[in-house]
Amino acid sequence: MHKRFVARLGVAFLLAGAMWLAYSQGPPQPAKLDLVKIKDDLYVIHNEVVPGNSTALITNEGVVLVDDKFEVDHDNIIAQLKKVTDKPIRYVINTHHHGDHSGGNVKMQQMNAQVVASEEARQNMVDGKQPGLPTIAIEHHAQIYLSGKNAELYHFGRAHTNGDVVVLFPAHRTLAAGDMFTFGDATPQLIDYAGGGSAKEWTGTLDSVLQLDFDTVVPGHGNVTTKRDMAKFRDSTLTLRNRIHEMIVQKKSRDDIAQMLRKEFHWEQLHLDRGLDGALAELR
Ligand SMILES: [Zn+2]
């Protein structure tokens, strides 16, 4: 039993790694998805094995969807939404440029959905030659109004990437956080320096987000949770930054710091590859 659990966890880590690294192409197999209800008109489309999330606001005139996973997941997303609405997807918001959040853009655009992202995320997609570029780009703040409901988009600064957008559903006091907040040891903090991420600025960006008025949070990866858990995660980003800085001052080696990150912050090879050298340069 225990062995099987560990083996499954291992697979989950591998899949999570593959997921976060795949910027332009999806995994060969579609993920198994299920629907988590937050309210009658707000749902999370949740990956079962590696818990990645999309969030859907249902209105009489159509759906506002936050993140569209990999292209290979498209049909399954549509099938999940069919369970709760027969209306079309009107807007897709990419919280950032990574393929597990924006990989479905082309297919969504073929269905006449407008894709929205931050200017920075869009630029990252241009640089990465990703298909399905957003047609609407925001700098700091935007609102999407549809059929008497609304979604508020905010881009506060650097965190997981330089283009992270969070989406607030004010009527539901619910925030879709993207990968700026990942919940649980299986999905540790990933700082994508190549995508403009920053260990130094992450905490301050979260402070801005935490000023918004909400109770429920849909993390980029991990189960739906509370603002309190997001605040705890904010503190862990500060601890992480301070621990790295301390060890640099103590002239610890890169290997020592990598060991610490594995042990104390559950970093895997993927997180070290994406984040360690950038963090060492930034926190010196
Ligand atoms: Zn990501």
Residues whose N, C-alpha, C, O or C-beta is under 5 A from the ligand:
A	BS01	ZN	H98 D179
